[in-house]
Amino acid sequence: MEFSKFLNSTSKLNIILIISFSISVNSFILFPNINNAFYVLFHLTFIYLIFYHYHYYLYFVALIYGILFDILLLNNIGAHLITFLSLLILFILLRKYLIRLSSYQIIFVYFITLIILLLIEQFLANIIHNYKFNMSSFSNFFLISLIIFIPTVFLFTKLDK
């Protein structure tokens, strides 16, 4: 029997969240871009879950992952927690408009949401925790986002079928 018959697509996406979270918070000193790629993959997966598989349990997921990211990466609680919960609330407010979008518009909004989420996280980390806003790290995240965005969307659509 296939493994995919036991799990629905939401469960598979949550497994991707767990794996990408675990790899992104571990430090691979020789390959820091691996951490960054899985950090971006986590955000892509979380946004995809919100857009296509919204459920109230995502508030709990956002709370847990937001706190864990903040503690493990910044040693304080704030930036990730605020952005994840704000994204969920914003999605609820804009949901009736997002449903009307075409598939290309949704993909564009999906990518822009990712970039804005990464920017807001760095901005809030700068304001709350005096974490230096580094344009080179953001450009690294942006480049990684450009590289893995289309394959990730393709993978997620395959998981949904």
N, C-alpha and C positions, 0 to 999 in steps of 0.2 A: 504494500500500500504506500501511496505517496505521502510525504510529510505535509504537503500543502492541503490535503484533504482534512487534516485535523485542526488546522488553524484558519480563521477567516483573515481578511486583509488587514483589519484593524490590529489583530494580534501580531501579525507579521511586521507591521509598521512600529508597533511598540517594542518588538524585539530589536528592530533596527535602531530605535531610540536608545535602548539599553546598551547595545554594542557601541554605537557611535559616542555615547556619553562616556563610557568606560575608556575608550581609546583616546578621546579628546582631553580628558583630565589627567591621564598618565603622561609623563614627560619622556618622549623619545629625544634625547639630547642630540643624537646624530642626525635625526630626520624630523625637525620641528614642523615641517609642512604636513607630515602625516597627522599630527595633532590638529593643525589648522583645517585640514581637509575633513576630518571627522567632526570637528566643531561646526563647520559649515553644513555638513551632512545632517547633523543633529537638528540644526535650525530649519533646514529644508524639510526634514521629516516632520518636525513639529508643526510647521506652517501647513504642510500637506494634510496632516491629520485634522487641523482646524478647518481647512477649507472643505475637505471632502468627507470627513468622518467625525463631524462635530458631535460631541456628547458631553454631558455635565461632568464626567469623570476627568476630563481634560483640565479642569480647574485644579484638581488634586495633583495631577501629573505636572502641571505648570508650577504649582507650589513646591513640590518635592524637588524637581529638577532645578528650579530657580534657586532654591536654598542651597542645594548641593553644588551647583556651578559657582555660586557666590562664595561659599565657604572654601571650596577646593581651589578655585582660581584666584580669588581676590582676598580671601581671609576675612571677609565681612559680608553681611547680608545686605542686598539692595538692588544692584543694577539688573541682574538677570531676572530676579523675582518680579520687579516692577515691569520690565518689558514683556515678560511672558504673560503675566496677568492682564496687562494693558492691551496686548494683542488679542487676547480672548474677548475682552470687553468690546474692543473696537470691532471685532468680527461680528459680535451680536448686534451692534448698532448698524453695521453696514450690510448685514446678511441679505436683506431683501433687495439691495442693489447689486450685490455680487452674483446673485442667482441669475440675473438677467444678462450677464456678460457672455460673450461668445468664448469659445475655447482658447482662441489666441489672446483675447483680452485677459482671460483668467491667468494664462501663463505669464503674461506681461506683469499683471498685478502681483502674482506669486513671486516673481524675481525682484520686483521693486520692493515688495514687503520684506524680502530677505535682506536686501541692501540697507533699507531703512532700519530694520531691526538691529543689524550689526553696528550701524552708526550710532543709534540711540544707546545701545549697550556701552559702547566706548565713551560716549558723551556722559552718560550717567555715572560710569565708573570714575571719570575724571572729576565730576562735580561732587559725588558722594565720598569717594575714597581717595581723592587726589592721585588717581592712577593717570599716568601721563598719556594723553591722547597722541598716538603715534600714527602719522599718516602712512608710513611705510607698512605697518602691520595691517592697516585697513586696506591699502592697495593690494597686499598679499591676499587678504580675505576676498577682495573683489575679483582678483585674478583666479583664485581657486573656485569661486562661485561661478565664474564664466565657464570654467573647464568642466565642472561636474554637474552643472545645472541640467543640461539636456539629457545626459545619460541617467541622471537621477529621476527626472520626470518620466522617462521611458520605463525605467525599472518600476516605479510606483504604479504606473498605469498597467503594467504586466501583472503586478501583484494584485491589483483590483479585479482583474478578469478571472 
